[in-house]
Amino acid sequence: LLISDKEILRACGTRLSGTSCPRIQTGAIATLGFITHNRKELLYACVKGYAASCALYGRKPRFAVADDSRDPKYREYCIRVLIEVRRQYGMDALYIGKEERFAFAAELNRSGCAPESVVLFGLLGARDEGITTGANRNGLLLQTLGELLLSVDDDVQCRVAKIPGSLEAQVLALGRHEAPTATKFFSTRAEALAQSGYVEADLLGRHQDFLGKPLTQVLWSCPEA
């Protein structure tokens, strides 16, 4: 069933009815999680970029690396990256790897909250599957239960670009879009980067404007909606 934007707004009792919307304060993002698997250079650039941005805007989330690698050397590398971030930027750090997820699974199995097969699949993945990205994410979600969490993949860099045609500082937005995806093609990578329109922005702060809030408050806070 499809619902139009006007029906959503009417149901929320916001712009179309002219009523006010009670504001709910959800607090700050407590943990910034990084999903990774055997990609040293990408992980390093990702973590250091977000750490620099957080320091610039006075954000102090806990940095958590969720590592899906089976290589002990990569585990050691992830921990070294977190130690460096903690030493340089003063961020709390947390590492979640295969061993930690085994411990989670054992604790849940002792509690009897779910069948053992379900717990093992949820936190460790299927035994015959080489890719267990979903189980890795579940480990991060379990560790941050009840918190506001922002999770990014290790190939994401904290470089913010303005949305084409938007307000000057608008980097995250909610609005009426028939198809909220725009595709452009460039001859070279340099040409694409030159057209990106990078800006300085408090990325965690912008995410906090949306995370954990009811739809009514999100719509009420967006002039373009």
Secondary structure, DSSP 4 states (H G I P E B T S, - for coil): ----HHHHHHHHTSTTTT------------EEEEEESS-HHHHHHHHHHHHHHHHHTT--PEEEEEE----HHHHHHHHHHHHHHHHHH---EEEE-HHHHHHHHHHHHHHTSS-HHHHHHHHH--TT-S--HHHHHHHHHHHTTTS-EEEEETT----EEPPTTS-TT-SS-----SS-------SSHHHHHHTS-EE---HHHHHHTTTT--HHHHHHT-TT-
